[in-house]
Amino acid sequence: MEQVHFSKQDDRRSPALRQDLDFILRHAVRLLHATVDVMSSNRWDMLKKVREMDLEEEVETRVNIILSMEDDARSK
């Protein structure tokens, strides 16, 4: 589901929405890092850790894509 959300074209978003999305995604990455750290330190179920790490990687990839698109748009 997050893939569908993140794959929407960036140029359809207003500048305010892009700014909000940037803020939220930056914090989401940090939150996901912390989630994986807590799960690891508490020796929680390995499958849950793997799912969290997959989600973390997906969010980080999408954040980088969105930020790259915004940087490209600003340079034009």
Residue pairs with C-beta under 8 A, 6 or more apart in sequence:
2 55
2 58
2 59
2 62
3 58
6 58
6 62
6 65
6 66
10 18
10 66
10 69
10 70
10 73
11 73
13 21
18 66
18 70
21 66
22 66
22 67
22 70
25 59
25 62
25 63
25 66
26 63
28 59
28 63
29 56
29 59
29 60
29 63
32 52
32 55
32 56
32 59
32 60
33 56
35 52
35 56
36 49
36 52
36 53
36 56
39 48
39 49
39 52
40 49
